[in-house]
Amino acid sequence: AALVGWTLLTPAEGGDELIEIGEITDFMDIPNNPCIEVETENGAVMIPLHEDFILSIDPENQEIIMQIPAGLL
């Protein structure tokens, strides 16, 4: 529940820019596969909160930057 209300960002392809995916609305502590639910412009999406996908976490600004695998958004 610590991440609820945070903003999820992902790097733009081939660039240094960040794209805002949406707001994290839920955290599901699924054994061996914790997921976050993110409210995007296309509706709610579940994304695995896997350490390999997390690029950085910014508690001060409540932002998490993740490399999101193709097909999840």
Secondary structure as UniProt FT lines:
FT   TURN            2..5
FT   STRAND          7..11
FT   TURN            13..14
FT   STRAND          18..28
FT   TURN            31..32
FT   STRAND          35..40
FT   TURN            41..42
FT   STRAND          43..48
FT   TURN            51..53
FT   STRAND          54..58
FT   TURN            59..62
FT   STRAND          63..66
FT   TURN            70..71
//
